Amino acid sequence: MAFLIIVELFTLSFAIKTLSAVRSYVGGEGLWSKAQKDALAHLRIYAYSHDEKDYEAFRNFLQVPMGDGLARAALEKTPPDYEMARKGFLAGRNHPDDIDGMIKLMLRFSEVKYLKQTIFYWKKAESILMKLLPISERLHKGIISRTITTAETHQFLSYITGIDKAITPMEDGFSYSLGEGSRWFENLVLGILIGLAITVEFTGILIAISISQGIQKGLKEIITGAEKVSKELFDTRVKVYSRDEIGVLAVAFNQMTDKLEHTISDLKDSRIKERRLNDRAEASEKIKQVFIANMSHEILTPMNAIVGFAVLLQESEMNNEQNEYIKAIIKSGEFLKSLINNILDISKIEAGNVQLERKSINIRDIVYNAMNMLTPLVNKKALHIHHYIHKDVPQQVLGDEMRLSHILLNLISNAIKYTLVGSVFIEVYIIDDTEDIVWLGFSVQDTGVGVPAEKQGKIFESLDQVRQNHELGGIGLGLSMAKHLVDLHGGDIFIKSSTPDGSDFRFLLPFYKCGTMPDNQYEPATVAIDNDIMKDEVKNARILVAEDNHLNQLLIIKVLEKRGYQVHVADNGKIALAMLSKNSYDIILMDLDMPELNGYEATEAIRNWGDEKSAIPIIAITAHATREVMEKCIHFGMNDFIAKPFDANDLHQKIMSFLMLHQ
């Protein structure tokens, strides 16, 4: 039944489209005839007026039949030239929406008698009309050269009139043949549709009778069963006659009891409550993510100015006491940045929005760098810090350097914090070595105060556990962050031992061996820089800074002008676009969060300009230095990025790299 309806609909659709194409040809014939008549009329006028506008009008009107002729010739080729046919029909002033249907009609029914006859008259009229071209050119030359006589003009006009008379019967034949074909096709389609309609109706009647009988039998069985249930005969089962809706109803009836009905009702209520709780939890999590991201950005933006100006002060002449103050400001700023990033990372990990990088890393360098960063704390407390990496630990593995460093820094700094006398010892060793993956164990041992036994089970839990650990000075954030990062790797973290004489914190992580996993991470292009070569380029380099925070504007201007750059500032992306349209710049520094037009929108607009300015290097400056933001920057066309608070030398090196690439 469905198949017959589909066939009927397909036939109806085909008929409508074909009749529409026939209509298009009828309209095209009208355009052809009118254009031919108008062309001849303007040529006659031109013979008397000698006005070039009349001759141009003649040529323009002649393009219609010539275009149609070009389309017909293209479709008669083997294989047909569809592109040329479309151009021809467009030149013939046919509507663009009708052209595909006209092409299909001519190809599908080219062997039908009526279409053959139509094409015959078409070609005939076209060949007669084409005789007009050499005559019109001779007439044109004679008028331009002013050598044509009155007798010659009358001779030309007589010839034009003869062509007009010869074409008229061809046009009549074309219209008549096309009309005959249209009526033939209408009768054919009407007959097919009537036959299909009768078939569908007859089939529907038979199906309806069959369904009616099945429904009647099934309903009678269900009614009988309902009467038995009303008499509390709950073991009643009805016979299922079909698999349709009545059959489904019969099966449902068989499964029904009063107790089950109440259970289903309770289950529905429970599911509704669970869904509401899940919706609230998801909404709460989204609000938390947005709040943390926005707060981190709002804190990091002014902190960029604080640390940046502190670095500028450090580069100026100051006494020892002032230097100490500046160093304290910079260290505090770096600590605050690390704290904010830890909180943001925990939030992202909990939401499942963090992906690990797989790059070639050196385990020994990472351990050494972590120790080196914390050496001032060790020296301040007169402690000793040392490490031992087993010889069989691979020199290079594939892993996430930044997050491994975070784990080590959190555990080592925690060990230093709670060690009053003695030492901190870091050990790295192999747990398991397979063909593709090596499991490494990391041990951070100290001689500190230890962790009470009742706290050891909760020491790695999230921030709400911090309030329960007053006697340990608020342990929770660093260790919680470490656990989140270890879990993200698919590893394990635990306390091997902890007594009042010291603790041994350990974590186990899997690493791919180098060469066993492709490295698809984004790496900004770097170029070796010769400062001597770049001096002139820096002096002449013009940099546009799009930044809405005035303190950050001032900081960037000071940092760049100190290194010899010419700096222009725009308060938002819209102003930056206006400045770029009027001036030339070598590089754009683009903040992401700006009013009017943000950094992504401004970059996308620049890349769509289509001129040489659309290729200008753009470096993003953002407080959200996450992988998602970095990938989004690259997606919108930015070339590189630098995180706030930025290092002045890092920014200088990135700018010089792009100047080298584009010099």
Disulfide bonds with the S-S distance in Angstrom:
none
